């Protein structure tokens, strides 16, 4: 840095000092530099546009995944101010995008509940610092203002270029490959986030456009354009979550501006046994809950008991309905906005503001009681459902206990097909759930026996869970998994006895594999959400390709990486097209053959000299390859499962397996290509 004075203008030194730490330790600002971190860049920029919409200044946001790997976010708000900041002598736009935590400083009229969103509440300048290029366009005062950046450094002053009638802000950025392990966005991931944000801000339109030529296998199956607009907001969200469930009445919705913050709640009971309560604070999904959740739970318990007593639906001798009873079959969204949110907990996703307990509790007590008075028929059905839950709980306990006791006995002897590790320290132990006996064999040989255990699951599991999830628990494969984990289930669930702090789902990169993964995620989501929240559940990331030239072997985990390798070897990708086409034809064949149960997968043909093998099954790798690419903690990458992932899997599962015909057919029609083969 000795020559800094000559190299940089005073202005740039400021910037360099401002953003250098971000590039040095990106993980501190965006959590990680894997695909999750990459997606945070999009969320961070989108959150700014959502803030503008929440203030009532914008109602349209367009997100584009461009073919060159960049992402742009465009809103029709007021446009970031561009005037020169008197002290810093720079355009406000430049300050926002080049200074840490500069966001929101220019508010005033509407900066009330505004926070810079994103998981870690970092600013848009962080995105800029982690982008090889960024382009900003502000439409304001009839002019188009522009500035470009490279790795966070402005390349020019903010200048007006041309005139415009519109107003708004467009930010386009190119994530830096020096920073991120992958530059590949997942359409599904971005889509889910945008849909969620659109639900939380009712009335706005969020559009998503995928302009990429090369898309991942998963994305290729999806349309390129999405438009999310929910007049009903979180009430529509609740309807969506309950799509394939048998519901009691319409979603109940209310909102209130309190001195402590804004409270909005939507809830609907279903005849299912599942509780789905999601809470948000300033649009951030608080997966660990917090005081708003506590207040909500207290209020529904109190209100339903009070109503049941007042209507003599509960007799004097009856006990109160428990908090668990009133949440069985409940789907609800609780969304609060407050000035100074405190995020606590392991993943900083627990709302720590104690005043929000009373705020939510009071609002829900008042409004729900009012709703019950006005809708006595529905209220009665809800109470009936809760009373049923209470009775079922008592009856089920006895039965369940005996089943579990039996399970616990079996637990004394771990399942025979579990290849356990030798360490007994759960914090270092890993359990790999592997699909199929052949892959299980490779994994058993390739693993580090000290701390890695292997549990092979049979393909047959597929046929069994066509039935209901409750039957699935009677399934031997699932039972083996629960016994191996050591945690029990239901009344005797004891997470402190978890035998492995990492549980890794390792399935093939094909339709069967996706199906088993969905099933397992659903199991974890419904029965062991604490393990997901605790960050214990992972999905292994085996390579997609093996690229071989003579004795030299390179593994590629995505199309980008494959292309890079070929380029490095001086091979034009179109020369490889034949190989690709072969692989594709094979894939099509495989899809078809999947239709016939038990069809065998054929060995892929090797191409001459430079060979590209697309892995379809883990079984195609020998033990050493599996270790090198997927299991070795030094070299592997694994995806940590979040509640969002699991919720999505659960929704997919419910839609596929649910008993109601209509939504199931809809799902299959809209995603025919994805689903056809699952629907054996
Ligand atoms: F920050 C950012 F670059 F990431 C970004 C900000 C990205 C995107 C896509 C949009 C935005 C953004 C910011 N959209 N709208 C705004 N609005 C303001 O910054 C703004 C506008 C006017 C006033 C005012 O008081 O006149 C105040 C603010 C904060």
Boltz pocket constraint, residues with backbone or C-beta under 6 A from the ligand:
constraints:
  - pocket:
      binder: B
      contacts: [[A, 44], [A, 45], [A, 46], [A, 48], [A, 49], [A, 52], [A, 73], [A, 74], [A, 75], [A, 77], [A, 78], [A, 79], [A, 80], [A, 81], [A, 96], [A, 97], [A, 104], [A, 106], [A, 107], [A, 108], [A, 109], [A, 124], [A, 168], [A, 169], [A, 170], [A, 171]]
      max_distance: 6.0
